[in-house]
């Protein structure tokens, strides 16, 4: 989906004391996701690949713009599950397959087996 995940928080204060700033806590999550600090909308900043990492866990914290900044008592836990798509082509295990056949041969005689794998799940 192209729509962002939106984290929402509320603050009972008024004016700048009620203005909220959202931030992703874990530095490693910043390699994949960005958050709009004023709206809480989370978007990907790079392509995600199920075969590399199928699930992401991180937390989002929010604070107000009052003085001093007050933080939420608990951070929001975020889980992003990556859905696999058919993005990997099959690959043969060898570039060349060779065999010899004795003649005359009979119908149904196994000549050779070729093998390929596909990195997609399923």
C-alpha positions as CSV (number, residue, x, y, z in Angstrom):
1,X,0.0,0.0,0.0
2,X,1.2,3.5,-0.7
3,X,-0.7,5.2,2.1
4,X,1.3,6.0,5.1
5,X,0.9,4.5,8.5
6,X,-0.1,7.3,10.9
7,X,0.7,7.4,14.6
8,X,-1.7,9.7,16.5
9,X,-1.3,11.3,19.9
10,X,-3.2,14.0,21.7
11,X,-2.2,16.6,24.3
12,X,-4.7,18.4,26.5
13,X,-2.6,21.6,26.7
14,X,-3.1,24.6,24.4
15,X,-0.9,26.6,21.9
16,X,2.7,25.5,21.7
17,X,2.3,23.3,24.7
18,X,-0.1,21.2,22.6
19,X,2.1,21.0,19.5
20,X,3.4,17.5,19.1
21,X,6.7,16.2,17.7
22,X,6.9,12.5,16.7
23,X,10.2,10.6,16.3
24,X,11.3,7.0,15.6
25,X,13.4,5.9,18.5
26,X,15.6,3.1,17.1
27,X,18.4,4.3,14.9
28,X,18.3,1.1,12.7
29,X,14.7,1.9,11.7
30,X,15.9,5.1,10.2
31,X,17.5,3.0,7.4
32,X,14.1,2.0,6.2
33,X,11.5,4.4,7.5
34,X,10.9,8.1,8.1
35,X,8.3,9.8,10.2
36,X,6.7,13.2,9.6
37,X,7.5,14.9,12.9
38,X,4.4,17.0,12.9
39,X,1.8,14.5,11.6
40,X,3.1,11.1,12.7
41,X,2.9,9.7,9.2
42,X,5.5,6.9,8.6
43,X,6.7,6.1,5.1
44,X,9.4,3.9,3.7
45,X,12.6,5.6,2.5
46,X,14.0,2.6,0.6
47,X,12.6,-0.6,-1.0
48,X,11.7,-3.4,1.3
49,X,12.4,-7.0,0.3
50,X,10.7,-9.9,2.1
51,X,13.7,-12.2,1.4
52,X,16.1,-9.8,3.2
53,X,13.8,-8.8,6.1
54,X,10.2,-9.8,6.5
55,X,9.2,-7.9,9.6
56,X,10.3,-4.7,11.3
57,X,9.7,-3.7,15.0
58,X,10.4,-0.2,16.2
59,X,8.9,2.4,18.6
60,X,7.7,5.9,18.1
61,X,7.9,8.5,20.8
62,X,6.1,11.8,21.0
63,X,6.7,15.0,23.0
64,X,5.1,18.4,23.1
65,X,6.7,21.8,22.4
66,X,6.1,23.1,25.9
67,X,9.0,24.1,28.2
68,X,10.1,21.7,29.4
69,X,9.2,19.1,26.7
70,X,6.9,16.5,28.1
71,X,7.1,13.0,26.6
72,X,4.4,10.3,26.4
73,X,4.5,7.9,29.3
74,X,4.9,5.0,26.9
75,X,6.1,4.8,23.3
76,X,4.0,3.4,20.5
77,X,5.1,0.0,19.3
78,X,5.1,-0.3,15.5
79,X,5.2,-3.6,13.6
80,X,5.6,-3.6,9.8
81,X,5.1,-6.9,8.0
82,X,6.5,-7.1,4.5
83,X,4.4,-9.1,2.1
84,X,6.3,-11.3,-0.3
85,X,5.9,-10.7,-4.1
86,X,7.3,-12.8,-6.9
87,X,10.4,-10.6,-7.3
88,X,13.1,-13.3,-7.7
89,X,13.8,-15.3,-10.9
90,X,14.6,-19.0,-10.8
91,X,18.3,-19.8,-11.1
92,X,19.7,-23.1,-12.3
93,X,22.2,-24.7,-9.9
94,X,24.7,-25.2,-12.8
95,X,25.3,-23.3,-16.0
96,X,25.9,-26.4,-18.1
97,X,24.4,-29.9,-17.8
98,X,26.1,-32.7,-19.8
99,X,25.4,-36.4,-20.0
100,X,26.0,-39.4,-22.3
101,X,23.4,-41.8,-23.6
102,X,24.0,-45.3,-24.8
103,X,22.2,-46.2,-28.0
104,X,20.0,-47.8,-28.8
105,X,18.1,-46.6,-25.8
106,X,14.5,-47.3,-24.7
107,X,11.6,-44.9,-24.3
108,X,11.3,-43.5,-20.8
109,X,15.0,-43.8,-19.8
110,X,16.1,-41.0,-17.5
111,X,18.7,-39.0,-19.3
112,X,19.6,-36.2,-16.9
113,X,18.1,-34.1,-14.1
114,X,18.4,-30.3,-14.1
115,X,17.8,-28.3,-10.9
116,X,16.8,-24.7,-10.2
117,X,15.9,-22.8,-7.1
118,X,13.8,-19.6,-6.5
119,X,14.6,-17.3,-3.6
120,X,10.9,-16.2,-3.2
121,X,9.1,-17.7,-0.3
122,X,6.4,-20.4,-0.7
